[in-house]
Amino acid sequence: MPLTFDLVALLFVVAMAAGCVDTIAGGGGLIVLPTLLMVGVPPAVALATNKLQGSGGTLVASVYFARKQIVRLGDIQLTVWMTFLGAVLGVWLVLQINSTALNAIIPFLLIAMGGYFALSPTLGTTDQKQRLAHGPFAGFIAPLLGFYDGFFGPGTGMFMVLSLVSLRGHNLTKATAQTKVLNCTSNVSSLLYFLVFGQVYWGVGLVMLAGQVIGSSIGARIVLAKGAGLIRPVVAVVCFVMASKLLWDALG
């Protein structure tokens, strides 16, 4: 599609905002996908292009958190690989069956999650006792999270954060950092599948990738500066907004 100056500026700013929000709380796709559809990108191509720019944003945030030693990649290798495998299966399966039934379930899960974060003022302020060791988490929970992102997607970042806080006992800053690594893994897995079997608008994707890099860098710095005090309310708000958007789409 032709990239006019106005379109490039719009896509860049939208991607930058989405990258910042997504790094802090997840839900960047809630901003990006409607914009791509609004400017005339076909739905299937919009999904593929969103994975391209989203992969760049989560990669930048992951590298930043790794350099700051908030997340140690060597400690979560198994979790990363199992997330990757789950996402591959999810992308494959979504092309075989209809996933629209999830539209009726996910909004209510997001509302419940948003309420949980909003009404738990001490949630994730410090590390807590873990309920699930690394091995079982990597073997059972990580592939489910990856599968969900490949199969459906909305709210993946929130589900990852909540599972790391509630099951692994991480504080919100550490959980957010690990979520970016896992989300990057599932994004790249889905993107590879789309590159082989789908279609990407490279001009649009690269413009938004540039915006994502800047927005994600800003968001990562905000996470380290503000910690749980900012992450918790932002996650709650994004959960409610995303649930409202999904319900609106389903009723429409």
C-alpha positions as CSV (number, residue, x, y, z in Angstrom):
1,M,0.0,0.0,0.0
2,P,1.3,3.6,-0.7
3,L,2.9,5.1,2.4
4,T,2.1,8.8,2.4
5,F,3.7,11.2,5.0
6,D,0.5,11.4,7.0
7,L,0.2,7.6,7.1
8,V,3.8,7.1,8.1
9,A,3.4,9.6,10.9
10,L,0.2,8.0,12.2
11,L,1.6,4.5,12.1
12,F,4.9,5.6,13.8
13,V,3.1,7.4,16.7
14,V,0.6,4.6,17.2
15,A,3.4,2.0,17.3
16,M,5.4,4.1,19.7
17,A,2.4,4.4,22.1
18,A,1.6,0.7,21.8
19,G,5.2,-0.2,22.5
20,C,5.3,1.8,25.7
21,V,1.9,0.5,27.0
22,D,2.7,-3.0,26.0
23,T,6.0,-3.0,27.8
24,I,4.4,-1.7,31.0
25,A,1.2,-3.8,31.0
26,G,0.7,-5.7,27.8
27,G,-2.2,-5.0,25.4
28,G,-0.3,-3.2,22.7
29,G,-2.2,-5.1,20.0
30,L,-5.4,-3.4,21.3
31,I,-3.9,-0.2,19.8
32,V,-2.1,-1.5,16.8
33,L,-4.7,-3.9,15.2
34,P,-7.6,-1.5,15.0
35,T,-5.3,1.1,13.5
36,L,-4.1,-1.3,10.8
37,L,-7.6,-2.2,10.0
38,M,-8.7,1.4,9.9
39,V,-6.0,2.3,7.3
40,G,-7.2,-0.5,5.0
41,V,-4.9,-3.4,5.9
42,P,-6.8,-6.8,5.3
43,P,-7.4,-8.7,8.6
44,A,-5.0,-11.6,8.0
45,V,-2.3,-9.3,6.8
46,A,-2.9,-7.0,9.8
47,L,-2.3,-9.9,12.2
48,A,1.0,-10.8,10.5
49,T,2.2,-7.2,10.3
50,N,1.3,-6.7,14.0
51,K,3.5,-9.7,14.9
52,L,6.4,-8.1,12.9
53,Q,6.3,-4.8,14.8
54,G,5.4,-6.5,18.1
55,S,8.4,-8.8,17.9
56,G,10.7,-5.8,17.6
57,G,9.2,-4.1,20.6
58,T,9.3,-7.1,22.9
59,L,12.8,-7.9,21.7
60,V,14.1,-4.4,22.6
61,A,12.4,-4.6,26.1
62,S,13.8,-8.1,26.6
63,V,17.4,-7.0,25.8
64,Y,17.0,-4.0,28.1
65,F,15.8,-6.0,31.1
66,A,18.5,-8.6,30.5
67,R,21.2,-6.0,30.4
68,K,19.9,-4.6,33.7
69,Q,20.0,-8.2,35.2
70,I,16.2,-8.0,36.0
71,V,15.9,-11.2,34.0
72,R,18.6,-13.9,33.5
73,L,18.0,-15.7,30.2
74,G,20.1,-18.7,31.3
75,D,17.7,-19.3,34.2
76,I,14.6,-19.5,32.0
77,Q,15.8,-21.3,28.9
78,L,13.4,-24.2,29.3
79,T,10.5,-21.8,29.8
80,V,11.4,-19.9,26.7
81,W,11.6,-23.1,24.5
82,M,8.3,-24.4,25.8
83,T,6.6,-21.1,25.2
84,F,8.0,-21.2,21.6
85,L,6.6,-24.7,21.0
86,G,3.2,-23.8,22.5
87,A,3.0,-20.8,20.2
88,V,3.9,-22.9,17.1
89,L,1.1,-25.3,17.9
90,G,-1.4,-22.4,18.6
91,V,-0.7,-20.7,15.3
92,W,-1.1,-24.0,13.4
93,L,-4.3,-24.9,15.2
94,V,-5.9,-21.5,14.7
95,L,-5.7,-22.0,10.9
96,Q,-7.5,-25.4,11.3
97,I,-10.5,-24.4,13.4
98,N,-12.6,-21.4,14.3
99,S,-11.3,-19.6,17.4
100,T,-14.2,-17.1,17.7
101,A,-15.8,-19.0,20.6
102,L,-13.1,-17.5,22.8
103,N,-14.6,-14.1,22.2
104,A,-17.3,-15.0,24.7
105,I,-14.9,-16.1,27.4
106,I,-11.8,-14.0,27.4
107,P,-13.5,-10.6,28.2
108,F,-14.8,-12.0,31.5
109,L,-11.4,-13.4,32.3
110,L,-9.8,-10.0,31.7
111,I,-12.4,-8.3,33.8
112,A,-11.7,-10.7,36.7
113,M,-7.9,-10.2,36.2
114,G,-8.3,-6.4,36.2
115,G,-10.3,-6.5,39.4
116,Y,-7.7,-8.7,41.0
117,F,-4.9,-6.3,40.2
118,A,-7.0,-3.2,41.2
119,L,-8.2,-4.7,44.5
120,S,-4.8,-6.1,45.6
121,P,-2.7,-3.1,46.7
122,T,0.2,-5.2,47.8
123,L,0.2,-7.6,44.8
124,G,3.7,-7.9,43.4
125,T,5.4,-5.3,45.6
126,T,7.9,-7.9,46.7
127,D,8.8,-11.5,45.9
128,Q,6.5,-14.0,47.5
129,K,6.8,-17.7,48.2
130,Q,6.5,-19.7,44.9
131,R,3.7,-22.1,44.5
132,L,5.2,-23.8,41.4
133,A,8.8,-24.6,40.8
134,H,10.6,-23.6,37.6
135,G,10.4,-27.1,36.1
136,P,6.7,-27.7,36.3
137,F,6.0,-24.1,35.3
138,A,8.1,-24.4,32.2
139,G,6.7,-27.8,31.4
140,F,3.0,-27.1,31.9
141,I,2.2,-23.4,32.2
142,A,4.7,-21.9,29.6
143,P,3.4,-24.0,26.6
144,L,-0.2,-23.0,27.5
145,L,0.7,-19.3,27.5
146,G,2.6,-19.7,24.2
147,F,-0.3,-21.7,22.8
148,Y,-2.8,-19.0,23.8
149,D,-0.8,-16.2,22.2
150,G,-0.4,-18.2,18.9
151,F,-4.1,-19.3,18.9
152,F,-5.9,-16.1,20.0
153,G,-3.7,-13.5,21.6
154,P,-5.6,-10.7,23.4
155,G,-4.4,-10.4,27.0
156,T,-1.4,-12.7,26.7
157,G,0.9,-10.2,28.5
158,M,-1.5,-9.9,31.4
159,F,-1.9,-13.7,31.7
160,M,1.9,-14.1,31.7
161,V,2.4,-11.5,34.4
162,L,-0.3,-12.9,36.6
163,S,1.0,-16.5,36.3
164,L,4.6,-15.4,37.1
165,V,3.3,-13.4,40.2
166,S,0.9,-15.9,41.5
167,L,2.7,-19.2,40.7
168,R,6.4,-18.3,40.6
169,G,6.1,-15.6,43.4
170,H,7.9,-12.9,41.4
171,N,7.4,-9.2,42.1
172,L,5.7,-7.2,39.4
173,T,8.9,-5.7,38.0
174,K,10.6,-9.1,37.6
175,A,7.4,-10.7,36.3
176,T,7.0,-7.9,33.7
177,A,10.6,-8.4,32.6
178,Q,10.2,-12.1,32.2
179,T,6.9,-11.6,30.4
180,K,8.6,-9.5,27.7
181,V,11.0,-12.4,27.0
182,L,8.2,-14.9,26.8
183,N,6.0,-12.6,24.8
184,C,8.9,-12.0,22.4
185,T,9.3,-15.7,22.0
186,S,5.7,-16.3,21.2
187,N,5.6,-13.3,18.8
188,V,8.7,-14.5,16.9
189,S,7.3,-18.0,16.7
190,S,4.0,-16.7,15.2
191,L,5.9,-14.3,12.9
192,L,8.0,-17.1,11.5
193,Y,4.9,-19.0,10.7
194,F,3.3,-16.0,9.0
195,L,6.5,-15.4,7.0
196,V,6.3,-18.9,5.6
197,F,2.5,-19.2,5.1
198,G,1.1,-15.7,5.3
199,Q,1.7,-12.2,4.1
200,V,3.3,-9.1,5.7
201,Y,3.1,-5.5,4.6
202,W,6.8,-4.8,5.0
203,G,6.6,-1.0,4.5
204,V,3.9,-0.7,7.2
205,G,5.6,-3.2,9.4
206,L,9.0,-1.5,9.3
207,V,7.6,1.9,10.0
208,M,5.8,0.6,13.0
209,L,8.8,-1.4,14.1
210,A,10.8,1.8,14.4
211,G,8.0,3.3,16.6
212,Q,7.9,0.1,18.7
213,V,11.6,0.2,19.4
214,I,11.4,3.7,20.8
215,G,8.1,3.1,22.7
216,S,9.4,-0.1,24.2
217,S,12.6,1.5,25.3
218,I,10.7,4.2,27.1
219,G,8.3,1.7,28.7
220,A,11.1,-0.5,29.9
221,R,12.8,2.5,31.7
222,I,9.4,3.5,33.2
223,V,9.0,0.0,34.6
224,L,12.3,0.1,36.4
225,A,11.8,3.6,37.7
226,K,8.2,3.2,38.9
227,G,7.9,-0.6,39.6
228,A,4.7,-2.2,41.0
229,G,3.2,1.2,41.9
230,L,2.7,2.0,38.2
231,I,2.4,-1.5,36.7
232,R,-0.5,-2.7,38.8
233,P,-3.0,0.2,38.0
234,V,-1.9,0.2,34.3
235,V,-2.5,-3.5,34.0
236,A,-5.9,-3.2,35.6
237,V,-6.9,-0.3,33.3
238,V,-5.7,-2.2,30.2
239,C,-7.6,-5.3,31.2
240,F,-10.8,-3.4,31.5
241,V,-10.3,-1.5,28.2
242,M,-9.4,-4.7,26.4
243,A,-12.4,-6.6,27.8
244,S,-14.7,-3.7,26.8
245,K,-13.2,-3.8,23.2
246,L,-13.7,-7.5,22.9
247,L,-17.2,-7.4,24.2
248,W,-18.0,-4.5,21.8
249,D,-16.7,-6.5,18.9
250,A,-18.6,-9.6,19.9
251,L,-21.9,-7.7,20.3
252,G,-21.3,-5.8,17.1
